[in-house]
């Protein structure tokens, strides 16, 4: 698992790659916690390159939502993540956008 942070149009984008599970998801939790302490813009988790995620990951995302509120946005979920989000109904708790661009500014077309 790898997280590459970047700033884009006033948002912090966390591009996550690989498998997310109990053994390696802690850095994502730390990145979300740090983001809650800094800045005021959107925090977008780019899920396009996530190949696997377990319940620990879902918990970390929900904790991030508690810390960041509406600033936290999930974007561009991979096929696996799209299925997981749908099965768990996670999109009822967290905003999910089809692209990073739309997550940064929901008023603009992707």
PAZALUM-194850 format. One record per residue (C-alpha): residue number from 0; x, y, z. Coordinates in pm, whole numbers. Layout:
<pts>
+-----+--------+--------+--------+
: num :     px :     py :     pz :
+-----+--------+--------+--------+
: NUM :      X :      Y :      Z :
...
+-----+--------+--------+--------+
</pts>
This chain:
<pts>
+-----+--------+--------+--------+
: num :     px :     py :     pz :
+-----+--------+--------+--------+
:   0 :      0 :      0 :      0 :
:   1 :    121 :    345 :    -87 :
:   2 :    -23 :    693 :    -32 :
:   3 :     89 :    982 :   -249 :
:   4 :    -43 :   1318 :   -126 :
:   5 :    -75 :   1615 :   -357 :
:   6 :   -247 :   1951 :   -350 :
:   7 :   -484 :   2026 :   -634 :
:   8 :   -710 :   2331 :   -668 :
:   9 :   -730 :   2390 :   -293 :
:  10 :   -783 :   2025 :   -202 :
:  11 :   -557 :   1764 :    -50 :
:  12 :   -570 :   1453 :   -268 :
:  13 :   -450 :   1126 :   -117 :
:  14 :   -385 :    883 :   -403 :
:  15 :   -395 :    534 :   -251 :
:  16 :   -246 :    236 :   -433 :
:  17 :   -247 :   -138 :   -363 :
:  18 :   -409 :   -353 :    -97 :
:  19 :   -545 :   -195 :    222 :
:  20 :   -578 :   -425 :    518 :
:  21 :   -529 :   -447 :    893 :
:  22 :   -152 :   -477 :    850 :
:  23 :    -96 :   -160 :    649 :
:  24 :   -392 :     80 :    665 :
:  25 :   -259 :    281 :    963 :
:  26 :    -79 :    538 :    740 :
:  27 :   -410 :    623 :    573 :
:  28 :   -564 :    683 :    915 :
:  29 :   -269 :    903 :   1011 :
:  30 :   -296 :   1100 :    685 :
:  31 :   -667 :   1163 :    744 :
:  32 :   -604 :   1263 :   1105 :
:  33 :   -328 :   1504 :    999 :
:  34 :   -556 :   1650 :    733 :
:  35 :   -821 :   1718 :    998 :
:  36 :   -568 :   1929 :   1188 :
:  37 :   -445 :   2125 :    886 :
:  38 :   -626 :   2322 :    622 :
:  39 :   -991 :   2372 :    551 :
:  40 :  -1034 :   2246 :    195 :
:  41 :  -1162 :   1914 :     71 :
:  42 :   -969 :   1596 :    146 :
:  43 :  -1012 :   1357 :   -145 :
:  44 :   -915 :    991 :   -118 :
:  45 :   -843 :    868 :   -470 :
:  46 :   -937 :    498 :   -468 :
:  47 :   -876 :    428 :   -837 :
:  48 :   -573 :    205 :   -774 :
:  49 :   -696 :     16 :   -467 :
:  50 :   -712 :   -355 :   -543 :
:  51 :   -832 :   -480 :   -203 :
:  52 :   -967 :   -335 :    122 :
:  53 :  -1093 :   -501 :    438 :
:  54 :  -1322 :   -394 :    720 :
:  55 :  -1033 :   -216 :    893 :
:  56 :  -1010 :     15 :    593 :
:  57 :  -1382 :     90 :    609 :
:  58 :  -1340 :    173 :    977 :
:  59 :  -1048 :    408 :    900 :
:  60 :  -1256 :    587 :    636 :
:  61 :  -1548 :    625 :    877 :
:  62 :  -1314 :    758 :   1146 :
:  63 :  -1183 :   1002 :    885 :
:  64 :  -1537 :   1114 :    819 :
:  65 :  -1585 :   1173 :   1191 :
:  66 :  -1269 :   1387 :   1201 :
:  67 :  -1317 :   1570 :    871 :
:  68 :  -1693 :   1580 :    826 :
:  69 :  -1806 :   1691 :    480 :
:  70 :  -1446 :   1775 :    384 :
:  71 :  -1377 :   1401 :    330 :
:  72 :  -1466 :   1273 :    -15 :
:  73 :  -1398 :    940 :   -182 :
:  74 :  -1318 :    952 :   -552 :
:  75 :  -1278 :    729 :   -856 :
:  76 :  -1330 :    396 :   -679 :
:  77 :  -1173 :     94 :   -845 :
:  78 :  -1403 :   -191 :   -945 :
:  79 :  -1326 :   -366 :   -616 :
:  80 :  -1390 :    -53 :   -408 :
:  81 :  -1705 :     30 :   -602 :
:  82 :  -1841 :   -316 :   -520 :
:  83 :  -1737 :   -287 :   -152 :
:  84 :  -1893 :     59 :   -118 :
:  85 :  -2214 :    -65 :   -277 :
:  86 :  -2243 :   -383 :    -70 :
:  87 :  -2182 :   -199 :    257 :
:  88 :  -2387 :    107 :    164 :
:  89 :  -2085 :    319 :    251 :
:  90 :  -2201 :    583 :      4 :
:  91 :  -2483 :    667 :    245 :
:  92 :  -2223 :    775 :    504 :
:  93 :  -1950 :    916 :    278 :
:  94 :  -1974 :   1114 :    -44 :
:  95 :  -1839 :    913 :   -338 :
:  96 :  -1756 :   1083 :   -667 :
:  97 :  -1674 :    922 :  -1003 :
:  98 :  -1358 :   1132 :  -1045 :
:  99 :  -1108 :   1331 :   -841 :
: 100 :  -1203 :   1648 :  -1031 :
: 101 :  -1570 :   1609 :   -935 :
: 102 :  -1477 :   1537 :   -574 :
: 103 :  -1269 :   1855 :   -556 :
: 104 :  -1544 :   2068 :   -705 :
: 105 :  -1879 :   1888 :   -730 :
: 106 :  -2019 :   2179 :   -933 :
: 107 :  -1786 :   2114 :  -1225 :
: 108 :  -1830 :   1835 :  -1478 :
: 109 :  -1570 :   1557 :  -1441 :
+-----+--------+--------+--------+
</pts>
